[in-house]
Structures are given as C-alpha cells and as structure tokens.
Amino acid sequence: MEDKGKSKAMTNEDELSSITSSVASVVSRDAEPIPITSGNAPEFNSSRRRSSLASLGSLLHTLSGTSSTSNLSRYTTDQYLVDNIYEGLNQDAINLRRTATRNTILETMTHRVDLVKQTTEHDIEKVKSPEILDEEENIYSVIPDVSAPAKDFGGEFSQLDPELISWEGPDDPEYPRNWSRATKIHQTFIVALYTLISPMSSSVLSPAMGAIAKDFGIHGSFLEAFTVSIMVLAWALGPLIIAPISESDSVGRKPVLNVSIWIVFIFNLAASFSKLTVQLCVFRFLAGLGGCAPLNVGAGCLSDLFSDSDRQLAMAFYSVCPSIGPIISPIISSFILQGGLKWRWCFWVLTIFNGAVAVYGTIFFTETYSPRLLKDKAKKLRKETNNEHLHTIYEMTNGGETMFEKFLLTATRPIYLLATNPMISGLGSFMAFVYGFMYLMIVTFPTVFGVGYGFKTSIMGLMYLPLGLGFIIGTAFWTVMIDKVYTSKKAKNGGVAKPEFRLPCLVFSGVGVPIGLIWYGWSAQKRLHWIMPALGMGIFGFFFVAVFQTIQNYLIDMNNRFAASSVAAAAVFRSIFGFAFPLFAHAMYSKLNYGWGNTMCALIGLALGIPFPLFCLAYGERLRGWANTRMERDQAIRDKKKLERIQKDVKED
C-alpha cells in the first residue's frame, strides 16, 4: 500500500512536471505562437458541441494527461462543472492548463494581428504561417465585432478552451440570427418604433413656429429655423457617445435604446413647459441627444438579427421610419393648431405617443448584441456551476487598455473614418446633401404653401403628405429593385457577394433627386397648381429612399468589423447637414427664389450623386480594399498592443 501511494505520488509529480514544462514553452517570451489552422481548429459548426479538449495537437495531449475523447456535451450545465471538464487533474494541473490555454489563444490572436499588419504593409514574404488566414484574403473580413480579433464570437477557440463560452454552433437557438422569424420581426418593429420618435420630435414644431415666435418674441427666420433644427445637431454629436456604449459587452443594445427613448420622453415633456427660447432650444437639444441612439444603434440591431442576404427587407422597414417621422408630426401639429389648441399641445400629443412606445419597448424589447448575451450566459453558468473561470472571448481580452482609452478610440473612430475613408466621405456627402435638403423643405413648407398658396394651417399640413408618399412608394419599389440587382449580380459572380452590388440603383438617384428639386422649385415659384410642387416633392422622396437604402447597406457590408463606426460616421455627416440647411433656407430663397435656389441645389446634387457612384461601380472594390487595409492595419496595431499587455499580466500572475 505504501509503495502504491508513493507510485501514485510520483505519477502526479511526473504529470505536473510535464504540464509545467509544456506551459513554460507556451508562456516563454521566445516561444513561437501556435496558430489556429485548418488542422487544429474547428469551424463554427455542430462539432463545437463535442469535447473542447480534442484538438490542441501535441501540446494539449501533453497538458491533458488524460484521454481527449470524452465527447462532452456543452448543452447541459453539468458539463461546465470543473470536475467534469478537468476530470482526474489536481488543482495545480488545472491552473497550469488554464494558463497554457489562455496563452495559446492570446498567442494565436497576436500572431493573427501580426499577419494582418504585415499583409497590409505588403510584407507578405515575411509571414511565416500564412495558413492562419484559412484561405481567406483577410481574417478581419470575417470578424464580426471590433472588441476582439476572433471569429464566430470566440467559437473558433471552443475546442481549445473548455471554459470558453460561445454559441453552440450555427444552429444555436440562442444566437439572435437563429431566433424565430416572428421574434425577429417583432424586435425589428420595436426598433423601428424607437427610430420613429426622434424624427417626429425634430419637425413637430415646424407648423407652430409662427405661434411660438409670437409667444417668445422671436424675430428673424434664422432663429426660428434654429429652434426647429437644433435637435438634428444633437444627432451629429450623440453617436460619438452612444456607439461606444452600445458596443460594450457590459451594456449592449437594450439598455441604450430603452434609456434613450425615456430621455426623449422627459425632454419633450420639459420642452412643452418652456417659457423662454433658450429653454426650448436646450430641452430640444437634450431630447436629440437621447433620440439619436435608435437612429444609429438600430442598424446594429438589424445586423445582429439578420445576415447580409436577409437584411434588405428589414433595413427597408427600419429606414422608412426616419424618413416618414418628420412628415407625420407636422401634419398632426397642423390639425392641432387649426383646432384652436395651443402649440404646447403639439408636444403633449407627441409625448403621449412617445410614452406608449417607451412602455411597450421597455417591456418587450430583447437584447440582440451577441457579446452581451454571451456575457450574461457566462454569468449565469458561473452562478449555476460555481465555476468562476467560465468566460467569454471578450472577457478574456477586455484587459490591456483602460476604459478611457477604449472609449476615446471608439468615440473618435467615426470622425477618423469620415476624414480618411473616401467611400464614407464620398457616398456620405450625397446622403448628407439629400438629408439636409429634406429638412430645408420641411422648414420652408409653411412659407411656400401657407404664405405663397394661402392655404390654411390644416391644409398646409397636408402638403407634407406628397413627400411622405414618395418615401413609402420608394421603399416598396427600391427594396425589391435593390435586392433584385444585388441577387442577380451575386449569382453572376459565382455566388460571391460584393458590397458594390448594392450601388447600381444609387446612380438613378443621382438623376432623380435633382429632377425632383427642380420640379418642386420652379412649380412653387411660378405658383402652378399645388399638384405640381407636390409631384416634385414626391419625386424627391421616391429617390431619397434609394440613396439611404443603398448607402446604408453598403456601409454595413463594406467592413463588418467597423460597420457601427461607418454608419455613425455617415450619421454625423448627414446630421450636420440636416441642422445647417434650414438655417440658410430663408436667405437663399430671398436672393434666388425657389426656382433658381433649387436649380443650384440640383446641380450640387448632380455633382455628388453621379460621378462618385459611377467611380465606385468601376473602381469601388479597389478603393474599398485600400480603405479597409488602412483601418485593419491601425486596428491590428491596437490589437497587438492590447494583447501584449494582457499577456504580460498573465505572465506576471
């Protein structure tokens, strides 16, 4: 018995010595990284449900000390218990294995970002292990999130790390893209309602500015326009704050959207009790800061829920709300004023609807952001199993930089992209122009139809309808047309999709938008029958939809890892235009009248809407690749520094 005890002790000592030696080779500063290749890493498929200890190669065979063919199911809580994961190992061996596993993953990701950095610097000949690309042109192209340089939300490392929490394969029912169709439609509906509120708030005062100017003693069209458009200015600043928060695995989409809709509610209500112009402007600006979240985070929610090929219809439904929102509220306000009620009722009616949407969304909206969902899953499993070492890939890589560093970089990235990415600045400028002119039209409708045509307030409010009908008809038409063109070009390209396949319809808008502007302007100037300027507005609205659908989807497809920042960059750009255009509307039309004023704007629209989209159709893939290379190189440098800090902390531990 004594000899057997000594023998067993010797066996444990030998095992521990072997593990220690293996770990030393992994954590050694001079050790070669162990890349995940097609030979030792799983793809994101059903095999992820099997044992997580099967494929680390010779290193993990050494580390395991036991058979690696346990084929543990990862669907039951019991399989996350320490005793089931590390059966037969003592605590020292378990700790060493955890250290080795973590370092192997960190080394793999470090090797990956080194490869990306070298590739983007055209030093491919220096790369020792090109197989890490898994035969893809660039590994970053399939990384879904900017938080960590890992594919499949960390699922690629699931067989390497038995305590890594990720999705259980592509058919995991908890993965948002696998939710039922009814659930995804319901969530899209809620996001669309959220997105409707802020645009409604932005233009609700347009028909009431005469009454407000009289109450507050406002003199001059500039200040009147400023009071209306100040909310849109907040939309230019808000994304720089909101986007980083919504992309944190500690926050996610749901808290941001739910808090934002209540912020809009509070400050819309506060604005209704304003006694001074400055109070009204401040409250509207603060409401805009809250209301910008759905306009930016909403697109991220749809990306969470739908794949690129399935997203067109959902994006169309979502994007029509920011378009018709500024049209609906002035119509309602016009009838409120015509009925003899005070202008404050415009806010109160809006606030009632806002509150109903906020209550409904707070109850029924579900988190869609995978990093946050996985973190919640890990937290739940830690509690149920008492295994505090269960973690997500994001928790593993959250170190290495301070919260301020992370927030500063994420907040400034949209501005950086806007200044350095020609695809965002070029296409975004056309989007910003049509968006700005939409608000210019909305602000000037009371003058055009109230003063010029002599319509009473309620009838004047109905003149917003042609623009809204253009949006609705355009949504129905362009959703089908853009998807048809995209699918056709994808089929002709051997089933391989490219973002540029969404752009052909944009060229038609480069012609259609200027036609609508000229038609509307000269009809209004010549005082033709009201149906004529109404038709011009409808034409503008019809092609407006094509601009937004094509560019918005293109920015998301352009680089999945930086989609949120790209959309935020475009949002900043267009919101600045939406704020500024109404401010010079009165001065422009006073000097040029509606005909020549709109003709000048139409020429600008032609310059923005035809040459660059045509250039993108011919050379967009090359230009996009160049722009993505710069983004990926900068991100690789950042990832490299971050991972090195984490590795240093692990070694010190």
PyMOL commands that set and color helices and strands:
alter all, ss='L'
color gray80, all
select helices_A, chain A and resi 2-27+46-49+57-64+77-80+82-85+91-120+124-126+130-133+139-142+152-157+176-178+181-203+206-216+221-246+253-272+277-305+308-338+344-364+370-385+393-396+403-420+422-452+457-462+465-492+499-502+504-525+531-558+560-609+611-652
alter helices_A, ss='H'
color red, helices_A
deselect
rebuild
show_as cartoon
